Amino acid sequence: MSKLIKDLGAVSAYAYAVEKGYTGTENEFAELMYDYTDVAQTAVEAKDEAVSASASAQTSATTANTKADEASASASKAQSASDSAQGAETNAETFALNAGTKATEAKQFADKAELNAQKTQSDKEAVKSAKSDVLSAVDNAQNYANSAQSASQAIQNMNVKATTLEPDSDATVEKSVDPVTGAVTLTYGIPKGIKGDKGDIRRMTFSDDGTGNITIQ
């Protein structure tokens, strides 16, 4: 009984994956690794965009509040000018018009802030989805590695036996698995060769004519 042991030494990521059971080509393995890297990069970019959009939304909201305050101040000035004198009516109307303009600008900024906030939420969902995809890919890779490790272990623990069968028998091979250790044993049955017929015996004589030539009869 013999035990097969395989020492690979230092190997590449692709060679290690093959050792662990990966059956694709080296180019397919490189594309797979590139896809994982691309998903992770997309997740990082989506996160950065989400952070940027959030900051933009905050800035827009602050600007909207400022414009609203300016509109309120303009309205107060318009009311004060109207109360002070009828002669300031024109100025009051101007202040009121400015107040309306500021209010419109404030609403526009508020609408923009709302859109930015919605985009931020969408980006957050994209980051969450990308993260889920990355985690799923990592889990799949781990499962493949575990399967390859199990297959490698079974090969390393494999035992081989041989038995002699009667002539004219068919060669056989049987596989058995140890229920405790999981070691695989292959038992080969090899038939004996058939004994051949006895050959004729021929006597041979040698003669030398003295010149160095030898004659065989």
Backbone hydrogen bonds in HBPLUS format (Angstrom, degrees):
<---DONOR---> <-ACCEPTOR-->    atom                        ^
c    i                          cat <-CA-CA->   ^        H-A-AA   ^      H-
h    n   atom  resd res      DA  || num        DHA   H-A  angle D-A-AA Bond
n    s   type  num  typ     dist DA aas  dist angle  dist       angle   num
A0016-TYR N   A0012-SER O   2.82 MM   4  6.04 155.7  1.87 149.1 156.4     1
A0017-ALA N   A0013-ALA O   2.91 MM   4  6.12 152.9  1.98 143.0 150.4     2
A0018-VAL N   A0014-TYR O   2.87 MM   4  6.19 157.7  1.92 151.7 157.8     3
A0019-GLU N   A0015-ALA O   2.84 MM   4  6.10 157.0  1.90 146.4 153.1     4
A0020-LYS N   A0016-TYR O   2.98 MM   4  6.23 139.6  2.14 138.8 149.8     5
A0020-LYS N   A0017-ALA O   3.07 MM   3  5.01 121.7  2.42  90.8 106.0     6
A0022-TYR N   A0017-ALA O   2.81 MM   5  5.26 166.3  1.83 140.0 135.8     7
A0021-GLY N   A0018-VAL O   2.98 MM   3  5.10 160.9  2.02 105.6 111.3     8
A0029-PHE N   A0025-THR O   2.92 MM   4  6.21 151.2  2.01 145.4 153.9     9
A0030-ALA N   A0026-GLU O   2.94 MM   4  6.20 152.7  2.01 143.6 150.8    10
A0031-GLU N   A0027-ASN O   2.91 MM   4  6.19 156.7  1.96 149.6 155.7    11
A0032-LEU N   A0028-GLU O   2.92 MM   4  6.13 150.3  2.01 142.7 151.0    12
A0033-MET N   A0029-PHE O   2.99 MM   4  6.29 160.7  2.03 150.4 154.6    13
A0034-TYR N   A0030-ALA O   2.85 MM   4  6.08 150.0  1.94 144.1 153.4    14
A0035-ASP N   A0031-GLU O   2.84 MM   4  6.08 153.3  1.91 147.4 153.8    15
A0036-TYR N   A0032-LEU O   3.08 MM   4  6.42 158.3  2.13 148.5 153.8    16
A0037-THR N   A0033-MET O   3.00 MM   4  6.27 158.6  2.05 145.9 151.8    17
A0038-ASP N   A0034-TYR O   2.77 MM   4  6.00 153.6  1.84 150.0 158.0    18
A0039-VAL N   A0035-ASP O   2.91 MM   4  6.14 157.5  1.96 152.2 157.2    19
A0040-ALA N   A0036-TYR O   3.08 MM   4  6.32 162.1  2.12 148.4 153.0    20
A0041-GLN N   A0037-THR O   2.87 MM   4  6.10 156.3  1.93 148.2 155.2    21
A0042-THR N   A0038-ASP O   2.86 MM   4  6.03 155.2  1.92 146.6 153.4    22
A0043-ALA N   A0039-VAL O   2.97 MM   4  6.22 151.6  2.06 144.8 152.6    23
A0044-VAL N   A0040-ALA O   3.01 MM   4  6.35 152.5  2.09 145.4 152.5    24
A0045-GLU N   A0041-GLN O   2.87 MM   4  6.16 163.4  1.90 152.7 157.2    25
A0046-ALA N   A0042-THR O   2.82 MM   4  5.97 158.4  1.87 148.0 154.4    26
A0047-LYS N   A0043-ALA O   2.95 MM   4  6.13 150.4  2.04 141.2 149.4    27
A0048-ASP N   A0044-VAL O   2.93 MM   4  6.25 159.3  1.97 150.4 155.6    28
A0049-GLU N   A0045-GLU O   2.90 MM   4  6.16 158.9  1.95 150.5 156.1    29
A0050-ALA N   A0046-ALA O   2.88 MM   4  6.08 149.2  1.98 142.6 151.4    30
A0051-VAL N   A0047-LYS O   2.90 MM   4  6.23 156.5  1.95 152.4 158.5    31
A0052-SER N   A0048-ASP O   2.89 MM   4  6.14 160.9  1.93 148.8 154.3    32
A0053-ALA N   A0049-GLU O   2.78 MM   4  5.93 160.1  1.82 147.7 153.5    33
A0054-SER N   A0050-ALA O   2.86 MM   4  6.02 151.2  1.95 143.2 151.5    34
A0055-ALA N   A0051-VAL O   2.98 MM   4  6.25 156.4  2.04 147.1 153.0    35
A0056-SER N   A0052-SER O   2.88 MM   4  6.15 155.3  1.94 147.2 154.7    36
A0057-ALA N   A0053-ALA O   2.83 MM   4  6.05 153.4  1.90 145.6 152.8    37
A0058-GLN N   A0054-SER O   2.94 MM   4  6.21 152.4  2.02 144.6 152.1    38
A0059-THR N   A0055-ALA O   2.92 MM   4  6.22 159.0  1.96 148.7 154.2    39
A0060-SER N   A0056-SER O   2.86 MM   4  6.10 161.0  1.89 149.8 155.3    40
A0061-ALA N   A0057-ALA O   2.87 MM   4  6.06 155.4  1.93 145.2 152.2    41
A0062-THR N   A0058-GLN O   2.92 MM   4  6.19 156.2  1.98 147.8 154.3    42
A0063-THR N   A0059-THR O   2.88 MM   4  6.16 159.9  1.92 151.0 156.7    43
A0064-ALA N   A0060-SER O   2.82 MM   4  6.04 154.8  1.88 147.0 154.4    44
A0065-ASN N   A0061-ALA O   2.95 MM   4  6.25 155.8  2.01 147.3 153.2    45
A0066-THR N   A0062-THR O   2.93 MM   4  6.24 154.5  2.00 146.2 153.7    46
A0067-LYS N   A0063-THR O   2.85 MM   4  6.15 161.3  1.88 153.9 158.4    47
A0068-ALA N   A0064-ALA O   2.87 MM   4  6.08 151.3  1.95 145.5 154.1    48
A0069-ASP N   A0065-ASN O   2.86 MM   4  6.15 153.5  1.93 147.0 154.0    49
A0070-GLU N   A0066-THR O   2.84 MM   4  6.16 154.4  1.91 147.7 155.6    50
A0071-ALA N   A0067-LYS O   2.82 MM   4  6.06 151.7  1.90 144.5 152.4    51
A0072-SER N   A0068-ALA O   2.88 MM   4  6.16 154.5  1.95 145.6 152.6    52
A0073-ALA N   A0069-ASP O   2.87 MM   4  6.15 154.5  1.94 147.5 154.6    53
A0074-SER N   A0070-GLU O   2.88 MM   4  6.12 156.0  1.94 146.9 153.6    54
A0075-ALA N   A0071-ALA O   2.91 MM   4  6.16 154.9  1.98 146.8 153.7    55
A0076-SER N   A0072-SER O   2.99 MM   4  6.25 151.7  2.08 143.4 151.0    56
A0077-LYS N   A0073-ALA O   2.98 MM   4  6.27 156.3  2.04 148.3 154.4    57
A0078-ALA N   A0074-SER O   2.94 MM   4  6.19 154.4  2.00 146.3 153.6    58
A0079-GLN N   A0075-ALA O   2.99 MM   4  6.26 158.5  2.04 148.6 153.6    59
A0080-SER N   A0076-SER O   2.92 MM   4  6.14 158.1  1.97 148.4 154.8    60
A0081-ALA N   A0077-LYS O   2.88 MM   4  6.06 158.5  1.92 149.8 155.4    61
A0082-SER N   A0078-ALA O   3.05 MM   4  6.27 151.9  2.13 144.7 151.9    62
A0083-ASP N   A0079-GLN O   3.07 MM   4  6.31 154.0  2.14 146.9 153.2    63
A0084-SER N   A0080-SER O   3.04 MM   4  6.17 141.8  2.19 143.7 153.8    64
A0088-ALA N   A0085-ALA O   3.09 MM   3  5.46 153.1  2.16 103.3 111.4    65
A0089-GLU N   A0086-GLN O   2.99 MM   3  5.25 153.7  2.06 117.9 117.8    66
A0092-ALA N   A0088-ALA O   2.86 MM   4  6.15 152.4  1.93 150.3 159.3    67
A0093-GLU N   A0089-GLU O   2.83 MM   4  6.17 155.4  1.89 151.5 157.4    68
A0094-THR N   A0090-THR O   2.95 MM   4  6.28 151.6  2.03 144.8 153.2    69
A0095-PHE N   A0091-ASN O   2.82 MM   4  6.16 160.6  1.86 152.2 157.0    70
A0096-ALA N   A0092-ALA O   2.78 MM   4  6.05 154.2  1.85 147.0 155.1    71
A0097-LEU N   A0093-GLU O   2.78 MM   4  6.05 153.1  1.85 146.1 153.4    72
A0098-ASN N   A0094-THR O   2.87 MM   4  6.17 159.4  1.91 150.6 156.4    73
A0099-ALA N   A0095-PHE O   2.74 MM   4  6.01 149.6  1.83 144.0 153.6    74
A0100-GLY N   A0096-ALA O   2.87 MM   4  6.21 152.3  1.95 146.6 153.6    75
A0101-THR N   A0097-LEU O   2.92 MM   4  6.26 157.3  1.97 149.8 156.1    76
A0102-LYS N   A0098-ASN O   2.82 MM   4  6.07 163.2  1.84 153.3 157.6    77
A0103-ALA N   A0099-ALA O   2.82 MM   4  6.04 151.8  1.90 144.7 153.3    78
A0104-THR N   A0100-GLY O   2.88 MM   4  6.17 152.2  1.96 146.7 154.0    79
A0105-GLU N   A0101-THR O   2.89 MM   4  6.20 159.6  1.93 151.0 156.7    80
A0106-ALA N   A0102-LYS O   2.77 MM   4  5.99 152.8  1.84 146.0 154.4    81
A0107-LYS N   A0103-ALA O   2.92 MM   4  6.20 153.4  1.99 145.3 151.9    82
A0108-GLN N   A0104-THR O   2.92 MM   4  6.23 154.7  1.99 146.9 154.2    83
A0109-PHE N   A0105-GLU O   2.88 MM   4  6.18 160.3  1.92 152.0 156.8    84
A0110-ALA N   A0106-ALA O   2.85 MM   4  6.06 150.5  1.93 143.7 152.9    85
A0111-ASP N   A0107-LYS O   2.80 MM   4  6.08 156.5  1.85 150.5 156.3    86
A0112-LYS N   A0108-GLN O   2.92 MM   4  6.18 156.4  1.98 146.1 152.9    87
A0113-ALA N   A0109-PHE O   2.82 MM   4  6.05 152.9  1.89 144.8 152.6    88
A0114-GLU N   A0110-ALA O   2.93 MM   4  6.22 150.1  2.02 145.2 153.2    89
A0115-LEU N   A0111-ASP O   2.96 MM   4  6.30 156.2  2.02 148.3 154.4    90
A0116-ASN N   A0112-LYS O   2.88 MM   4  6.15 160.4  1.92 151.1 156.6    91
A0117-ALA N   A0113-ALA O   2.88 MM   4  6.08 148.9  1.97 142.0 151.0    92
A0118-GLN N   A0114-GLU O   2.92 MM   4  6.23 151.6  2.00 145.9 153.4    93
A0119-LYS N   A0115-LEU O   2.90 MM   4  6.21 156.0  1.95 149.4 156.1    94
A0120-THR N   A0116-ASN O   2.84 MM   4  6.07 151.2  1.93 143.8 152.2    95
A0121-GLN N   A0117-ALA O   3.05 MM   4  6.37 152.7  2.13 144.5 150.8    96
A0122-SER N   A0118-GLN O   2.97 MM   4  6.30 154.4  2.03 146.5 153.9    97
A0123-ASP N   A0119-LYS O   2.79 MM   4  6.08 157.7  1.84 152.8 158.9    98
A0124-LYS N   A0120-THR O   2.92 MM   4  6.18 149.8  2.02 144.4 153.0    99
A0125-GLU N   A0121-GLN O   3.02 MM   4  6.35 151.9  2.10 145.0 152.0   100
A0126-ALA N   A0122-SER O   2.97 MM   4  6.31 150.3  2.06 144.8 153.4   101
A0127-VAL N   A0123-ASP O   2.89 MM   4  6.18 157.4  1.95 151.2 156.7   102
A0128-LYS N   A0124-LYS O   2.92 MM   4  6.15 157.8  1.97 146.7 153.2   103
A0129-SER N   A0125-GLU O   2.88 MM   4  6.12 156.4  1.93 147.5 153.6   104
A0130-ALA N   A0126-ALA O   2.89 MM   4  6.09 163.2  1.92 149.8 154.5   105
A0131-LYS N   A0127-VAL O   2.88 MM   4  6.03 157.6  1.93 148.4 154.8   106
A0132-SER N   A0128-LYS O   3.00 MM   4  6.22 151.8  2.08 141.9 149.5   107
A0133-ASP N   A0129-SER O   2.96 MM   4  6.30 153.5  2.03 149.1 156.2   108
A0134-VAL N   A0130-ALA O   2.96 MM   4  6.25 158.2  2.01 150.6 156.2   109
A0135-LEU N   A0131-LYS O   2.97 MM   4  6.20 163.3  1.99 151.9 156.1   110
A0136-SER N   A0132-SER O   2.93 MM   4  6.12 154.1  2.00 145.9 153.3   111
A0137-ALA N   A0133-ASP O   2.94 MM   4  6.17 156.9  1.99 148.0 154.1   112
A0138-VAL N   A0134-VAL O   2.92 MM   4  6.21 154.7  1.99 149.3 156.4   113
A0139-ASP N   A0135-LEU O   2.96 MM   4  6.21 156.3  2.01 146.1 152.3   114
A0140-ASN N   A0136-SER O   2.95 MM   4  6.23 160.3  1.99 150.3 155.5   115
A0141-ALA N   A0137-ALA O   2.95 MM   4  6.16 159.6  1.99 148.0 153.5   116
A0142-GLN N   A0138-VAL O   2.95 MM   4  6.18 152.7  2.02 146.5 154.0   117
A0143-ASN N   A0139-ASP O   2.92 MM   4  6.22 152.8  1.99 148.8 156.4   118
A0144-TYR N   A0140-ASN O   2.93 MM   4  6.23 158.1  1.98 151.5 157.2   119
A0145-ALA N   A0141-ALA O   2.93 MM   4  6.16 156.9  1.98 145.2 151.8   120
A0146-ASN N   A0142-GLN O   2.88 MM   4  6.13 153.1  1.96 146.2 153.5   121
A0147-SER N   A0143-ASN O   2.96 MM   4  6.21 158.6  2.01 149.4 154.8   122
A0148-ALA N   A0144-TYR O   2.90 MM   4  6.12 161.3  1.93 151.0 156.3   123
A0149-GLN N   A0145-ALA O   2.85 MM   4  6.03 150.9  1.94 143.6 152.0   124
A0150-SER N   A0146-ASN O   2.97 MM   4  6.22 153.8  2.04 145.6 152.1   125
A0151-ALA N   A0147-SER O   2.98 MM   4  6.27 159.4  2.02 149.4 154.9   126
A0152-SER N   A0148-ALA O   2.86 MM   4  6.06 158.3  1.91 148.3 154.5   127
A0153-GLN N   A0149-GLN O   2.91 MM   4  6.06 156.6  1.96 146.0 152.4   128
A0154-ALA N   A0150-SER O   2.99 MM   4  6.22 153.2  2.06 145.7 152.7   129
A0155-ILE N   A0151-ALA O   3.08 MM   4  6.37 152.4  2.16 145.6 152.4   130
A0156-GLN N   A0152-SER O   2.94 MM   4  6.20 161.9  1.97 152.0 157.0   131
A0157-ASN N   A0153-GLN O   3.02 MM   4  6.16 144.0  2.16 143.6 152.5   132
A0158-MET N   A0155-ILE O   3.18 MM   3  5.13 164.1  2.20 106.2 109.5   133
A0159-ASN N   A0184-VAL O   2.75 MM  25  6.22 156.6  1.81 153.6 161.9   134
A0186-LEU N   A0159-ASN O   2.82 MM  27  6.24 160.3  1.86 156.4 158.1   135
A0161-LYS N   A0186-LEU O   2.80 MM  25  6.18 160.2  1.84 156.9 159.6   136
A0188-TYR N   A0161-LYS O   2.84 MM  27  6.11 170.7  1.85 141.7 140.7   137
A0163-THR N   A0188-TYR O   2.77 MM  25  6.23 151.1  1.85 161.0 170.7   138
A0190-ILE N   A0163-THR O   2.87 MM  27  6.23 166.2  1.89 171.4 170.5   139
A0165-LEU N   A0190-ILE O   2.87 MM  25  5.56 163.1  1.90 121.5 124.7   140
A0192-LYS N   A0165-LEU O   2.89 MM  27  5.98 148.3  1.99 141.7 143.1   141
A0169-SER N   A0166-GLU O   3.17 MM   3  5.74 146.9  2.28 136.7 138.1   142
A0172-THR N   A0189-GLY O   3.02 MM  17  4.69 155.1  2.08 126.9 134.8   143
A0189-GLY N   A0172-THR O   2.74 MM  17  4.69 167.1  1.76 130.2 132.2   144
A0174-GLU N   A0187-THR O   2.85 MM  13  5.08 151.1  1.93 135.6 145.1   145
A0187-THR N   A0174-GLU O   2.81 MM  13  5.08 161.6  1.84 147.8 154.0   146
A0176-SER N   A0185-THR O   2.92 MM   9  5.23 150.2  2.01 146.8 155.9   147
A0185-THR N   A0176-SER O   2.82 MM   9  5.23 160.8  1.86 156.6 161.2   148
A0178-ASP N   A0183-ALA O   2.87 MM   5  5.23 165.6  1.89 151.7 155.7   149
A0182-GLY N   A0178-ASP O   2.75 MM   4  4.76 138.7  1.92 131.3 142.4   150
A0217-GLN N   A0205-THR O   2.89 MM  12  5.18 158.9  1.94 148.7 155.5   151
A0207-SER N   A0215-THR O   2.92 MM   8  5.17 145.0  2.04 141.0 151.4   152
A0215-THR N   A0207-SER O   2.81 MM   8  5.17 163.1  1.84 151.7 157.3   153
